[in-house]
């Protein structure tokens, strides 16, 4: 057996972070290494329209218990997404979606109005989904959890396509995606 210390470090040997008192889930893991360069910039030309398909998850309204869908993002050409997956989250395209979507086409698919909403957890609020029946806020953190669960269970982004095609002007999204800090 070699007495020299091993230079190999596995994630399994990293000590587990303790749970924060009173929390329901463990704290997010910290990355071991920091990225040395920014992710590749998506290919958005200023003023150019990008074809996209709306992606949504299905859930139950926390307030009135009706079945709802909530927009989680859009599906675009893989070259237009920073990671090559072809998925841009609602956070990245929210303003462009509000400008492009017709509320009637959303209502026909059990999706409430996408608009700026106040939230007790986010100062100043944010653009979010609402219930089509009672207009209750369907929070961004909750829909991100539903998306993560879908992906963790082997679901693809393509399975979230709800059949609404839009042309988006993603100038603001491109600035958010390419500003790396």
N, C-alpha and C positions, 0 to 999 in steps of 0.2 A: 504494500500500500504506500502511495506517495505521501510523505509528510508535509509537502508544500501546500499552502492554502490555495483553494480553487478560485480562479478568476470568474467562474461562471456564477451568475446570480439569477435565480429563478424567481418569478413572482410569488410562487408558493412559499418561498422562504422569507418573504417580507412580513414583518409583524402586522397583525390585524389591528385596525384602528378601533378604539373603544366606541361604544354607542354613546351618543349624547344623552344626558338624563332627560327622560320624558319624550324622547323622539320615537317615531314609529318606524323609521328606517335608518339604516346605518349612514354615516356621512359619505359623501361621494369620494371615491378613491382619488388620490393625488397622482398625477402622472410622474413617472420616475425620470423621464427625460423631457426636456423642453424642445420643441421644434426649432430647428436652426434656420429655417426659411419659411416664408409664408406659403399657404396653399396656392395651387395654380389659380390664376384669375379666370373666372368664367368669361365666355365669349359674348358679352353684350356690347353692341355698338350703340353709342348715344342716339336716342331718338328712334331706334329700331324696335319693331314689335317682335316679341318672342311667342311662339305658339306653345300653349301649355294646356294640360288637362287637370281639372280639379280633383284632389285626393281628400277623402273624408273617412272618419271612423264612425261607428254606430255605438250609441250608448242610451242611457235612460236619463231624463232630466232629473236633477236632484230636487227640484221644487214640486213639479206636478206629476212626475213619474211617467210621462209620455215617452215613447221611443223617438229619439232624435239622431240626427247625424251632425257631426261637427267637422268643419274644414281643418285639415292639418297641414296643407301645403299644396304644391302643384308638381306635376310630372312634366319635365322638359327634356329636350335632347340632352343626352349625357354630357356632351361637350359644354353645355351651358351651366353645369353644376360644378362647384369647386372640387367635389370628391369623385366625380364621374358616375355617380349613382343615378342621375337624372331626376333627383328629388330636391326641391327647394321648400323649406319649412314655411309655415304661415308667418313666422317672425320675419323672415327674409323678404316676403312678397306681399305683406298685408295691405299696404297702401295701394299697390298696383291692382290687387284683387278687388278692393272696395270700389275702385274707379271702373273696373271692367265687368263686374258681375251684375246680372239682373236679379233683383230679389224674387221675382216671380218664378224664375227657373230654379232658384234655391228652394222656395216654398214647395214646389212640386216634388221635391226629393226629401222632404222633411228636414230641411236646413233652415234655421232662423236667420234673421238679418245679421250680416257681418258689418259691424260698425264700432266706433270708439265707445268704450264702456268704462265706467269707474269700477275700480276693484279695491277692496280693503287691503289686499296684499301687495299692490303695486301703486306707488305714488303717481298720481296723474293719470292712471288708467292706461288702457291699451286697446288696440283693435282686437275684438274677440267675437266669437260665435254667440248666438242667443237661441233659446228654445223657441220653436215656431208657435207653440201654444201660449206660453206665459211670459216669454221674452226674458227669462232668467239667464244670467251670465253662465256660459259654459266656459269655465276657466282654462286658460292656456296651459297651466301646469297639469291639469287633469287630462287634457287631450294629448299632451306630450307623453304622459304616462301610458295612455291607451295605445299610442303609436309605438312606444317602446315595447309594450307587451305583445302587440301584433308582430313586430319584427323578431322578438325573442322566441315566439312560438313558431317561427319559420315562415311567417307571412311576408309577402313581397310588397313593394311599393305599388306595383301594377294592380294588385288586388284591391287597392283603395281608390282606384279610378271610378268616379261616379257618372261618367258620360257627359260631362260639361267641358267643352273646349272653349278656351278664351285666348285672345291675343293680348299680351301684357307688355307694357312699356316698363322695362326693368332698370331704368337709369338709377333710381334711388337704391334699388336692391343691389345693383352692381357696386355702388359705392360702399354699402354696408359689408358686402361679401369680400371686397378687396382691401378694406381697411383692416390691417392686421396689426395687433399690438402686443 
